[in-house]
Amino acid sequence: MDDERLPKRLFYGDVATGARRQGSQKLRYKETLKKWLKQLQINPATWEDLAQDRPAWRRSVDTGSAIYEADRIATAKAKRAARKSPAPRTNTFDAQALPTC
C-alpha cells in the first residue's frame, strides 16, 4: 500500500502543525451523574437510597445546588477582581533620599 495516500498525508500534516482537535473521551451517563452528584455534595454510593425519600432528596439537591452556585459566583467574582485590579507598579530606579538644602 502506498504511504503517500491522502489520509496519511493529512494526518501527519495535522500532527506536525498541531491542528488536530483537542479533547478527551466522551463521558458515559453514569460518569456524568457521579460528577454532578459530587458537585451537589451528595454521596454517589448512597444516592439511590436518598432518592427513595422524595422530600429529603429535594432538600439535599436544593441545598447542594445553593452551595455550588454560591461557590461558583464567589470564584467568578474573585477571578474578575484579580483581572480588573491594576497591575502592581514596579520602580525602575532605586529609592534614595533626596538631599536637603
Biopython code that builds the backbone (N, CA, C, O; Angstrom):
import numpy as np
from Bio.PDB.StructureBuilder import StructureBuilder

atoms = [
    (1, "MET", "N", (0.837, -1.183, 0.000)),
    (1, "MET", "CA", (0.000, 0.000, 0.000)),
    (1, "MET", "C", (0.881, 1.245, 0.000)),
    (1, "MET", "O", (1.925, 1.286, 0.650)),
    (2, "ASP", "N", (0.449, 2.234, -0.725)),
    (2, "ASP", "CA", (1.226, 3.454, -0.892)),
    (2, "ASP", "C", (1.199, 4.297, 0.391)),
    (2, "ASP", "O", (0.131, 4.573, 0.939)),
    (3, "ASP", "N", (2.383, 4.700, 0.860)),
    (3, "ASP", "CA", (2.462, 5.512, 2.071)),
    (3, "ASP", "C", (2.102, 6.969, 1.828)),
    (3, "ASP", "O", (1.948, 7.734, 2.779)),
    (4, "GLU", "N", (1.969, 7.358, 0.581)),
    (4, "GLU", "CA", (1.681, 8.749, 0.266)),
    (4, "GLU", "C", (0.206, 8.983, -0.039)),
    (4, "GLU", "O", (-0.140, 9.971, -0.688)),
    (5, "ARG", "N", (-0.654, 8.100, 0.412)),
    (5, "ARG", "CA", (-2.074, 8.315, 0.128)),
    (5, "ARG", "C", (-2.591, 9.508, 0.933)),
    (5, "ARG", "O", (-1.995, 9.891, 1.939)),
    (6, "LEU", "N", (-3.673, 10.074, 0.495)),
    (6, "LEU", "CA", (-4.166, 11.344, 1.022)),
    (6, "LEU", "C", (-4.450, 11.350, 2.527)),
    (6, "LEU", "O", (-3.975, 12.261, 3.205)),
    (7, "PRO", "N", (-5.198, 10.387, 3.096)),
    (7, "PRO", "CA", (-5.476, 10.470, 4.538)),
    (7, "PRO", "C", (-4.223, 10.472, 5.403)),
    (7, "PRO", "O", (-4.163, 11.181, 6.407)),
    (8, "LYS", "N", (-3.222, 9.681, 5.020)),
    (8, "LYS", "CA", (-1.997, 9.626, 5.812)),
    (8, "LYS", "C", (-1.262, 10.960, 5.745)),
    (8, "LYS", "O", (-0.738, 11.430, 6.754)),
    (9, "ARG", "N", (-1.221, 11.566, 4.575)),
    (9, "ARG", "CA", (-0.550, 12.861, 4.448)),
    (9, "ARG", "C", (-1.282, 13.925, 5.269)),
    (9, "ARG", "O", (-0.650, 14.760, 5.917)),
    (10, "LEU", "N", (-2.611, 13.890, 5.238)),
    (10, "LEU", "CA", (-3.377, 14.856, 6.027)),
    (10, "LEU", "C", (-3.148, 14.663, 7.519)),
    (10, "LEU", "O", (-2.951, 15.632, 8.252)),
    (11, "PHE", "N", (-3.173, 13.410, 7.970)),
    (11, "PHE", "CA", (-2.992, 13.123, 9.389)),
    (11, "PHE", "C", (-1.628, 13.584, 9.872)),
    (11, "PHE", "O", (-1.532, 14.288, 10.878)),
    (12, "TYR", "N", (-0.584, 13.200, 9.174)),
    (12, "TYR", "CA", (0.746, 13.570, 9.628)),
    (12, "TYR", "C", (0.995, 15.066, 9.468)),
    (12, "TYR", "O", (1.780, 15.642, 10.220)),
    (13, "GLY", "N", (0.347, 15.695, 8.512)),
    (13, "GLY", "CA", (0.455, 17.145, 8.392)),
    (13, "GLY", "C", (-0.194, 17.838, 9.573)),
    (13, "GLY", "O", (0.341, 18.820, 10.088)),
    (14, "ASP", "N", (-1.363, 17.329, 10.013)),
    (14, "ASP", "CA", (-2.046, 17.914, 11.167)),
    (14, "ASP", "C", (-1.252, 17.701, 12.445)),
    (14, "ASP", "O", (-1.203, 18.585, 13.301)),
    (15, "VAL", "N", (-0.635, 16.544, 12.579)),
    (15, "VAL", "CA", (0.161, 16.274, 13.777)),
    (15, "VAL", "C", (1.365, 17.200, 13.827)),
    (15, "VAL", "O", (1.724, 17.701, 14.893)),
    (16, "ALA", "N", (1.984, 17.426, 12.690)),
    (16, "ALA", "CA", (3.166, 18.278, 12.652)),
    (16, "ALA", "C", (2.819, 19.730, 12.974)),
    (16, "ALA", "O", (3.592, 20.420, 13.639)),
    (17, "THR", "N", (1.660, 20.195, 12.505)),
    (17, "THR", "CA", (1.298, 21.595, 12.739)),
    (17, "THR", "C", (0.480, 21.792, 14.000)),
    (17, "THR", "O", (0.255, 22.930, 14.410)),
    (18, "GLY", "N", (0.028, 20.714, 14.628)),
    (18, "GLY", "CA", (-0.766, 20.825, 15.843)),
    (18, "GLY", "C", (-2.179, 21.303, 15.583)),
    (18, "GLY", "O", (-2.768, 21.969, 16.434)),
    (19, "ALA", "N", (-2.736, 20.981, 14.429)),
    (19, "ALA", "CA", (-4.057, 21.483, 14.058)),
    (19, "ALA", "C", (-5.173, 20.504, 14.381)),
    (19, "ALA", "O", (-6.337, 20.796, 14.104)),
    (20, "ARG", "N", (-4.859, 19.364, 14.951)),
    (20, "ARG", "CA", (-5.906, 18.397, 15.265)),
    (20, "ARG", "C", (-6.741, 18.885, 16.429)),
    (20, "ARG", "O", (-6.257, 19.631, 17.280)),
    (21, "ARG", "N", (-7.995, 18.466, 16.467)),
    (21, "ARG", "CA", (-8.918, 18.862, 17.526)),
    (21, "ARG", "C", (-8.484, 18.230, 18.846)),
    (21, "ARG", "O", (-8.171, 17.040, 18.903)),
    (22, "GLN", "N", (-8.468, 19.026, 19.889)),
    (22, "GLN", "CA", (-8.090, 18.542, 21.212)),
    (22, "GLN", "C", (-9.340, 18.137, 21.971)),
    (22, "GLN", "O", (-10.422, 18.665, 21.715)),
    (23, "GLY", "N", (-9.202, 17.219, 22.886)),
    (23, "GLY", "CA", (-10.341, 16.833, 23.698)),
    (23, "GLY", "C", (-10.109, 15.492, 24.349)),
    (23, "GLY", "O", (-9.062, 14.869, 24.173)),
    (24, "SER", "N", (-11.085, 15.061, 25.095)),
    (24, "SER", "CA", (-10.970, 13.779, 25.786)),
    (24, "SER", "C", (-12.110, 12.880, 25.346)),
    (24, "SER", "O", (-12.912, 13.244, 24.486)),
    (25, "GLN", "N", (-12.168, 11.717, 25.941)),
    (25, "GLN", "CA", (-13.228, 10.779, 25.612)),
    (25, "GLN", "C", (-14.563, 11.317, 26.091)),
    (25, "GLN", "O", (-14.627, 12.120, 27.022)),
    (26, "LYS", "N", (-15.630, 10.863, 25.443)),
    (26, "LYS", "CA", (-16.962, 11.274, 25.863)),
    (26, "LYS", "C", (-17.322, 10.546, 27.149)),
    (26, "LYS", "O", (-17.005, 9.369, 27.319)),
    (27, "LEU", "N", (-17.988, 11.259, 28.052)),
    (27, "LEU", "CA", (-18.371, 10.674, 29.327)),
    (27, "LEU", "C", (-19.649, 9.860, 29.178)),
    (27, "LEU", "O", (-20.560, 10.234, 28.438)),
    (28, "ARG", "N", (-19.699, 8.756, 29.883)),
    (28, "ARG", "CA", (-20.922, 7.961, 29.915)),
    (28, "ARG", "C", (-21.914, 8.617, 30.868)),
    (28, "ARG", "O", (-21.569, 9.528, 31.621)),
    (29, "TYR", "N", (-23.158, 8.134, 30.820)),
    (29, "TYR", "CA", (-24.214, 8.695, 31.666)),
    (29, "TYR", "C", (-23.854, 8.563, 33.145)),
    (29, "TYR", "O", (-24.027, 9.509, 33.914)),
    (30, "LYS", "N", (-23.352, 7.388, 33.546)),
    (30, "LYS", "CA", (-23.033, 7.172, 34.965)),
    (30, "LYS", "C", (-21.900, 8.084, 35.421)),
    (30, "LYS", "O", (-21.914, 8.570, 36.552)),
    (31, "GLU", "N", (-20.927, 8.320, 34.558)),
    (31, "GLU", "CA", (-19.821, 9.191, 34.932)),
    (31, "GLU", "C", (-20.301, 10.635, 35.103)),
    (31, "GLU", "O", (-19.874, 11.338, 36.019)),
    (32, "THR", "N", (-21.188, 11.061, 34.214)),
    (32, "THR", "CA", (-21.736, 12.412, 34.314)),
    (32, "THR", "C", (-22.587, 12.556, 35.570)),
    (32, "THR", "O", (-22.504, 13.562, 36.274)),
    (33, "LEU", "N", (-23.403, 11.544, 35.844)),
    (33, "LEU", "CA", (-24.243, 11.566, 37.039)),
    (33, "LEU", "C", (-23.390, 11.639, 38.303)),
    (33, "LEU", "O", (-23.692, 12.405, 39.218)),
    (34, "LYS", "N", (-22.329, 10.845, 38.350)),
    (34, "LYS", "CA", (-21.450, 10.831, 39.522)),
    (34, "LYS", "C", (-20.770, 12.190, 39.711)),
    (34, "LYS", "O", (-20.626, 12.668, 40.836)),
    (35, "LYS", "N", (-20.357, 12.803, 38.606)),
    (35, "LYS", "CA", (-19.701, 14.108, 38.681)),
    (35, "LYS", "C", (-20.650, 15.160, 39.257)),
    (35, "LYS", "O", (-20.255, 15.952, 40.113)),
    (36, "TRP", "N", (-21.907, 15.168, 38.787)),
    (36, "TRP", "CA", (-22.864, 16.156, 39.274)),
    (36, "TRP", "C", (-23.275, 15.883, 40.711)),
    (36, "TRP", "O", (-23.499, 16.821, 41.476)),
    (37, "LEU", "N", (-23.380, 14.612, 41.092)),
    (37, "LEU", "CA", (-23.703, 14.305, 42.485)),
    (37, "LEU", "C", (-22.607, 14.807, 43.417)),
    (37, "LEU", "O", (-22.895, 15.324, 44.496)),
    (38, "LYS", "N", (-21.356, 14.656, 43.006)),
    (38, "LYS", "CA", (-20.247, 15.149, 43.825)),
    (38, "LYS", "C", (-20.288, 16.668, 43.934)),
    (38, "LYS", "O", (-19.998, 17.227, 44.992)),
    (39, "GLN", "N", (-20.651, 17.341, 42.833)),
    (39, "GLN", "CA", (-20.730, 18.798, 42.877)),
    (39, "GLN", "C", (-21.862, 19.270, 43.782)),
    (39, "GLN", "O", (-21.779, 20.348, 44.370)),
    (40, "LEU", "N", (-22.920, 18.467, 43.895)),
    (40, "LEU", "CA", (-24.031, 18.810, 44.781)),
    (40, "LEU", "C", (-23.822, 18.292, 46.201)),
    (40, "LEU", "O", (-24.721, 18.394, 47.037)),
    (41, "GLN", "N", (-22.652, 17.743, 46.476)),
    (41, "GLN", "CA", (-22.272, 17.214, 47.785)),
    (41, "GLN", "C", (-23.218, 16.107, 48.241)),
    (41, "GLN", "O", (-23.619, 16.059, 49.403)),
    (42, "ILE", "N", (-23.571, 15.213, 47.304)),
    (42, "ILE", "CA", (-24.383, 14.039, 47.595)),
    (42, "ILE", "C", (-23.487, 12.825, 47.393)),
    (42, "ILE", "O", (-22.779, 12.735, 46.390)),
    (43, "ASN", "N", (-23.514, 11.902, 48.330)),
    (43, "ASN", "CA", (-22.675, 10.713, 48.254)),
    (43, "ASN", "C", (-23.124, 9.848, 47.068)),
    (43, "ASN", "O", (-24.263, 9.382, 47.055)),
    (44, "PRO", "N", (-22.249, 9.622, 46.068)),
    (44, "PRO", "CA", (-22.645, 8.832, 44.905)),
    (44, "PRO", "C", (-22.962, 7.371, 45.232)),
    (44, "PRO", "O", (-23.665, 6.709, 44.469)),
    (45, "ALA", "N", (-22.455, 6.867, 46.349)),
    (45, "ALA", "CA", (-22.701, 5.465, 46.698)),
    (45, "ALA", "C", (-24.105, 5.259, 47.266)),
    (45, "ALA", "O", (-24.677, 4.177, 47.125)),
    (46, "THR", "N", (-24.659, 6.280, 47.900)),
    (46, "THR", "CA", (-25.955, 6.113, 48.573)),
    (46, "THR", "C", (-27.043, 7.020, 48.015)),
    (46, "THR", "O", (-28.058, 7.233, 48.678)),
    (47, "TRP", "N", (-26.861, 7.554, 46.829)),
    (47, "TRP", "CA", (-27.843, 8.497, 46.302)),
    (47, "TRP", "C", (-29.175, 7.828, 45.988)),
    (47, "TRP", "O", (-30.220, 8.473, 46.076)),
    (48, "GLU", "N", (-29.158, 6.549, 45.625)),
    (48, "GLU", "CA", (-30.410, 5.860, 45.298)),
    (48, "GLU", "C", (-31.296, 5.723, 46.536)),
    (48, "GLU", "O", (-32.514, 5.873, 46.451)),
    (49, "ASP", "N", (-30.678, 5.438, 47.689)),
    (49, "ASP", "CA", (-31.451, 5.354, 48.928)),
    (49, "ASP", "C", (-32.034, 6.719, 49.295)),
    (49, "ASP", "O", (-33.169, 6.814, 49.763)),
    (50, "LEU", "N", (-31.256, 7.755, 49.081)),
    (50, "LEU", "CA", (-31.730, 9.101, 49.376)),
    (50, "LEU", "C", (-32.868, 9.499, 48.433)),
    (50, "LEU", "O", (-33.789, 10.209, 48.835)),
    (51, "ALA", "N", (-32.802, 9.044, 47.189)),
    (51, "ALA", "CA", (-33.831, 9.401, 46.206)),
    (51, "ALA", "C", (-35.167, 8.722, 46.497)),
    (51, "ALA", "O", (-36.200, 9.172, 46.001)),
    (52, "GLN", "N", (-35.168, 7.652, 47.287)),
    (52, "GLN", "CA", (-36.426, 6.987, 47.640)),
    (52, "GLN", "C", (-37.307, 7.889, 48.496)),
    (52, "GLN", "O", (-38.533, 7.854, 48.392)),
    (53, "ASP", "N", (-36.674, 8.696, 49.343)),
    (53, "ASP", "CA", (-37.406, 9.645, 50.185)),
    (53, "ASP", "C", (-37.428, 10.989, 49.450)),
    (53, "ASP", "O", (-36.471, 11.761, 49.510)),
    (54, "ARG", "N", (-38.524, 11.246, 48.763)),
    (54, "ARG", "CA", (-38.609, 12.405, 47.871)),
    (54, "ARG", "C", (-38.355, 13.744, 48.568)),
    (54, "ARG", "O", (-37.576, 14.539, 48.042)),
    (55, "PRO", "N", (-38.963, 14.041, 49.716)),
    (55, "PRO", "CA", (-38.685, 15.340, 50.363)),
    (55, "PRO", "C", (-37.216, 15.498, 50.773)),
    (55, "PRO", "O", (-36.641, 16.577, 50.627)),
    (56, "ALA", "N", (-36.616, 14.427, 51.283)),
    (56, "ALA", "CA", (-35.204, 14.510, 51.675)),
    (56, "ALA", "C", (-34.320, 14.704, 50.443)),
    (56, "ALA", "O", (-33.338, 15.446, 50.491)),
    (57, "TRP", "N", (-34.664, 14.043, 49.349)),
    (57, "TRP", "CA", (-33.906, 14.172, 48.099)),
    (57, "TRP", "C", (-33.968, 15.615, 47.595)),
    (57, "TRP", "O", (-32.950, 16.197, 47.220)),
    (58, "ARG", "N", (-35.173, 16.182, 47.593)),
    (58, "ARG", "CA", (-35.329, 17.558, 47.115)),
    (58, "ARG", "C", (-34.570, 18.540, 47.997)),
    (58, "ARG", "O", (-33.959, 19.486, 47.500)),
    (59, "ARG", "N", (-34.609, 18.309, 49.322)),
    (59, "ARG", "CA", (-33.869, 19.170, 50.248)),
    (59, "ARG", "C", (-32.375, 19.100, 49.975)),
    (59, "ARG", "O", (-31.703, 20.130, 49.912)),
    (60, "SER", "N", (-31.851, 17.887, 49.814)),
    (60, "SER", "CA", (-30.409, 17.741, 49.609)),
    (60, "SER", "C", (-29.978, 18.331, 48.267)),
    (60, "SER", "O", (-28.905, 18.927, 48.172)),
    (61, "VAL", "N", (-30.799, 18.170, 47.233)),
    (61, "VAL", "CA", (-30.468, 18.757, 45.929)),
    (61, "VAL", "C", (-30.528, 20.278, 46.005)),
    (61, "VAL", "O", (-29.662, 20.959, 45.456)),
    (62, "ASP", "N", (-31.539, 20.814, 46.676)),
    (62, "ASP", "CA", (-31.666, 22.267, 46.794)),
    (62, "ASP", "C", (-30.502, 22.872, 47.571)),
    (62, "ASP", "O", (-29.930, 23.876, 47.147)),
    (63, "THR", "N", (-30.147, 22.270, 48.708)),
    (63, "THR", "CA", (-29.034, 22.820, 49.492)),
    (63, "THR", "C", (-27.713, 22.652, 48.752)),
    (63, "THR", "O", (-26.877, 23.556, 48.756)),
    (64, "GLY", "N", (-27.522, 21.503, 48.122)),
    (64, "GLY", "CA", (-26.287, 21.277, 47.365)),
    (64, "GLY", "C", (-26.143, 22.240, 46.207)),
    (64, "GLY", "O", (-25.052, 22.749, 45.949)),
    (65, "SER", "N", (-27.248, 22.495, 45.502)),
    (65, "SER", "CA", (-27.173, 23.418, 44.367)),
    (65, "SER", "C", (-26.961, 24.853, 44.839)),
    (65, "SER", "O", (-26.279, 25.628, 44.167)),
    (66, "ALA", "N", (-27.533, 25.215, 45.980)),
    (66, "ALA", "CA", (-27.320, 26.563, 46.518)),
    (66, "ALA", "C", (-25.855, 26.758, 46.904)),
    (66, "ALA", "O", (-25.275, 27.809, 46.631)),
    (67, "ILE", "N", (-25.258, 25.753, 47.534)),
    (67, "ILE", "CA", (-23.844, 25.834, 47.916)),
    (67, "ILE", "C", (-22.961, 25.904, 46.676)),
    (67, "ILE", "O", (-22.029, 26.705, 46.611)),
    (68, "TYR", "N", (-23.263, 25.059, 45.697)),
    (68, "TYR", "CA", (-22.477, 25.040, 44.456)),
    (68, "TYR", "C", (-22.565, 26.388, 43.743)),
    (68, "TYR", "O", (-21.555, 26.915, 43.277)),
    (69, "GLU", "N", (-23.764, 26.938, 43.660)),
    (69, "GLU", "CA", (-23.957, 28.215, 42.970)),
    (69, "GLU", "C", (-23.253, 29.347, 43.709)),
    (69, "GLU", "O", (-22.660, 30.219, 43.074)),
    (70, "ALA", "N", (-23.307, 29.350, 45.029)),
    (70, "ALA", "CA", (-22.617, 30.385, 45.805)),
    (70, "ALA", "C", (-21.105, 30.295, 45.604)),
    (70, "ALA", "O", (-20.439, 31.318, 45.450)),
    (71, "ASP", "N", (-20.562, 29.077, 45.604)),
    (71, "ASP", "CA", (-19.127, 28.900, 45.365)),
    (71, "ASP", "C", (-18.742, 29.350, 43.960)),
    (71, "ASP", "O", (-17.698, 29.971, 43.760)),
    (72, "ARG", "N", (-19.597, 29.028, 42.986)),
    (72, "ARG", "CA", (-19.315, 29.401, 41.602)),
    (72, "ARG", "C", (-19.298, 30.920, 41.447)),
    (72, "ARG", "O", (-18.425, 31.469, 40.774)),
    (73, "ILE", "N", (-20.255, 31.594, 42.065)),
    (73, "ILE", "CA", (-20.323, 33.055, 41.980)),
    (73, "ILE", "C", (-19.133, 33.693, 42.691)),
    (73, "ILE", "O", (-18.556, 34.657, 42.189)),
    (74, "ALA", "N", (-18.763, 33.160, 43.859)),
    (74, "ALA", "CA", (-17.616, 33.708, 44.597)),
    (74, "ALA", "C", (-16.326, 33.532, 43.803)),
    (74, "ALA", "O", (-15.486, 34.431, 43.774)),
    (75, "THR", "N", (-16.168, 32.385, 43.165)),
    (75, "THR", "CA", (-14.979, 32.145, 42.349)),
    (75, "THR", "C", (-14.941, 33.098, 41.165)),
    (75, "THR", "O", (-13.888, 33.646, 40.841)),
    (76, "ALA", "N", (-16.081, 33.297, 40.522)),
    (76, "ALA", "CA", (-16.142, 34.210, 39.379)),
    (76, "ALA", "C", (-15.825, 35.641, 39.798)),
    (76, "ALA", "O", (-15.130, 36.358, 39.078)),
    (77, "LYS", "N", (-16.333, 36.065, 40.962)),
    (77, "LYS", "CA", (-16.048, 37.416, 41.452)),
    (77, "LYS", "C", (-14.569, 37.585, 41.768)),
    (77, "LYS", "O", (-13.981, 38.625, 41.471)),
    (78, "ALA", "N", (-13.968, 36.563, 42.370)),
    (78, "ALA", "CA", (-12.539, 36.640, 42.693)),
    (78, "ALA", "C", (-11.699, 36.711, 41.419)),
    (78, "ALA", "O", (-10.733, 37.471, 41.350)),
    (79, "LYS", "N", (-12.066, 35.924, 40.420)),
    (79, "LYS", "CA", (-11.336, 35.962, 39.151)),
    (79, "LYS", "C", (-11.471, 37.327, 38.494)),
    (79, "LYS", "O", (-10.500, 37.868, 37.965)),
    (80, "ARG", "N", (-12.675, 37.881, 38.530)),
    (80, "ARG", "CA", (-12.906, 39.183, 37.910)),
    (80, "ARG", "C", (-12.137, 40.271, 38.648)),
    (80, "ARG", "O", (-11.556, 41.157, 38.021)),
    (81, "ALA", "N", (-12.130, 40.207, 39.978)),
    (81, "ALA", "CA", (-11.397, 41.205, 40.760)),
    (81, "ALA", "C", (-9.902, 41.125, 40.467)),
    (81, "ALA", "O", (-9.227, 42.149, 40.365)),
    (82, "ALA", "N", (-9.395, 39.914, 40.335)),
    (82, "ALA", "CA", (-7.971, 39.758, 40.027)),
    (82, "ALA", "C", (-7.662, 40.285, 38.630)),
    (82, "ALA", "O", (-6.596, 40.853, 38.393)),
    (83, "ARG", "N", (-8.591, 40.093, 37.721)),
    (83, "ARG", "CA", (-8.377, 40.540, 36.349)),
    (83, "ARG", "C", (-8.496, 42.057, 36.236)),
    (83, "ARG", "O", (-7.771, 42.680, 35.460)),
    (84, "LYS", "N", (-9.409, 42.654, 37.006)),
    (84, "LYS", "CA", (-9.658, 44.092, 36.912)),
    (84, "LYS", "C", (-8.723, 44.930, 37.773)),
    (84, "LYS", "O", (-8.618, 46.138, 37.566)),
    (85, "SER", "N", (-8.046, 44.316, 38.728)),
    (85, "SER", "CA", (-7.167, 45.097, 39.602)),
    (85, "SER", "C", (-5.967, 45.584, 38.791)),
    (85, "SER", "O", (-5.468, 44.880, 37.913)),
    (86, "PRO", "N", (-5.516, 46.795, 39.097)),
    (86, "PRO", "CA", (-4.371, 47.312, 38.343)),
    (86, "PRO", "C", (-3.110, 46.512, 38.656)),
    (86, "PRO", "O", (-2.944, 45.968, 39.748)),
    (87, "ALA", "N", (-2.255, 46.462, 37.688)),
    (87, "ALA", "CA", (-1.003, 45.729, 37.864)),
    (87, "ALA", "C", (-0.143, 46.451, 38.897)),
    (87, "ALA", "O", (-0.128, 47.682, 38.929)),
    (88, "PRO", "N", (0.563, 45.718, 39.732)),
    (88, "PRO", "CA", (1.409, 46.379, 40.731)),
    (88, "PRO", "C", (2.532, 47.150, 40.044)),
    (88, "PRO", "O", (3.151, 46.676, 39.091)),
    (89, "ARG", "N", (2.772, 48.349, 40.557)),
    (89, "ARG", "CA", (3.815, 49.185, 39.961)),
    (89, "ARG", "C", (5.184, 48.728, 40.441)),
    (89, "ARG", "O", (5.379, 48.395, 41.610)),
    (90, "THR", "N", (6.097, 48.722, 39.530)),
    (90, "THR", "CA", (7.474, 48.392, 39.888)),
    (90, "THR", "C", (8.333, 49.605, 39.565)),
    (90, "THR", "O", (8.273, 50.155, 38.466)),
    (91, "ASN", "N", (9.117, 50.000, 40.528)),
    (91, "ASN", "CA", (10.005, 51.140, 40.322)),
    (91, "ASN", "C", (11.237, 50.677, 39.568)),
    (91, "ASN", "O", (11.817, 49.632, 39.864)),
    (92, "THR", "N", (11.623, 51.483, 38.584)),
    (92, "THR", "CA", (12.801, 51.129, 37.806)),
    (92, "THR", "C", (14.063, 51.776, 38.360)),
    (92, "THR", "O", (15.160, 51.531, 37.857)),
    (93, "PHE", "N", (13.917, 52.586, 39.374)),
    (93, "PHE", "CA", (15.081, 53.218, 39.973)),
    (93, "PHE", "C", (15.092, 52.933, 41.465)),
    (93, "PHE", "O", (14.059, 52.625, 42.060)),
    (94, "ASP", "N", (16.251, 53.037, 42.051)),
    (94, "ASP", "CA", (16.382, 52.815, 43.489)),
    (94, "ASP", "C", (15.884, 54.056, 44.229)),
    (94, "ASP", "O", (16.210, 55.186, 43.868)),
    (95, "ALA", "N", (15.104, 53.823, 45.248)),
    (95, "ALA", "CA", (14.588, 54.941, 46.046)),
    (95, "ALA", "C", (15.701, 55.440, 46.967)),
    (95, "ALA", "O", (16.139, 54.731, 47.873)),
    (96, "GLN", "N", (16.149, 56.670, 46.721)),
    (96, "GLN", "CA", (17.187, 57.270, 47.553)),
    (96, "GLN", "C", (16.635, 58.568, 48.142)),
    (96, "GLN", "O", (15.802, 59.246, 47.542)),
    (97, "ALA", "N", (17.118, 58.878, 49.309)),
    (97, "ALA", "CA", (16.686, 60.117, 49.955)),
    (97, "ALA", "C", (17.227, 61.309, 49.175)),
    (97, "ALA", "O", (18.391, 61.339, 48.776)),
    (98, "LEU", "N", (16.356, 62.287, 48.969)),
    (98, "LEU", "CA", (16.784, 63.484, 48.252)),
    (98, "LEU", "C", (17.616, 64.364, 49.186)),
    (98, "LEU", "O", (17.328, 64.450, 50.379)),
    (99, "PRO", "N", (18.628, 65.006, 48.655)),
    (99, "PRO", "CA", (19.440, 65.891, 49.506)),
    (99, "PRO", "C", (18.639, 67.132, 49.900)),
    (99, "PRO", "O", (17.878, 67.675, 49.099)),
    (100, "THR", "N", (18.820, 67.565, 51.134)),
    (100, "THR", "CA", (18.122, 68.758, 51.618)),
    (100, "THR", "C", (19.066, 69.946, 51.576)),
    (100, "THR", "O", (20.275, 69.800, 51.752)),
    (101, "CYS", "N", (18.510, 71.109, 51.345)),
    (101, "CYS", "CA", (19.331, 72.317, 51.254)),
    (101, "CYS", "C", (19.482, 72.988, 52.578)),
    (101, "CYS", "O", (20.145, 74.021, 52.675)),
]
sb = StructureBuilder()
sb.init_structure("model")
sb.init_model(0)
sb.init_chain("A")
sb.init_seg("    ")
for serial, (resi, resn, name, xyz) in enumerate(atoms, 1):
    if name == "N":
        sb.init_residue(resn, " ", resi, " ")
    sb.init_atom(name, np.array(xyz, "f"), 0.0, 1.0, " ", f" {name:<3s}", serial, name[0])
structure = sb.get_structure()
